[in-house]
Amino acid sequence: MLLDPEKTLFVRGATPVLVLADAPVHLALPPLVAPDGAVPPCEGWSLVPRLTLCVVDGPGDHGCVVPALAAPVLGGADGGAAPSGMADWCLDVERVGGAVVLSLDQLPEVLDWPVLLSSGVARGGFMPALA
């Protein structure tokens, strides 16, 4: 299922993050609670990061496609949503072998990682990247 790019946020960093809002896979993902910051693996799920599309693939028929080139990217030198930001996010994912995927009811106004990882409102985990 195609997810509206306005309901996603790609975040660059030491461990790249993909934040999904109102995603069709939300309830299929495991609850994410990582108060110490150690995000558990998301068993049975994988990520295919590409410049134009990003696929979140789960067990069975669960999964979604994000039109990545149109989605916002935070972090990096440009600090904005330029296409080069998405290319850099993909390189970050390749470097660490995957990304953390957080699914929420709606995108937060502020990315407060300690709250997002300990409140129990997020679902997901670390997903390995497929080549």
Buried (B, 14 or more C-beta within 10 A) or exposed (E): EEBEBEBBBBBBBEBBBBBBBEBBBBEBBBEBBBEEEEBEEBEBBBBBBEEEEBBBBBEEEBBBBBBBBBBBBBBBEEEEBEBEBBBBBBEBBEEBEBBBBBBBEEBBEEBEBEEBBBEEBBBBBBBBBEE
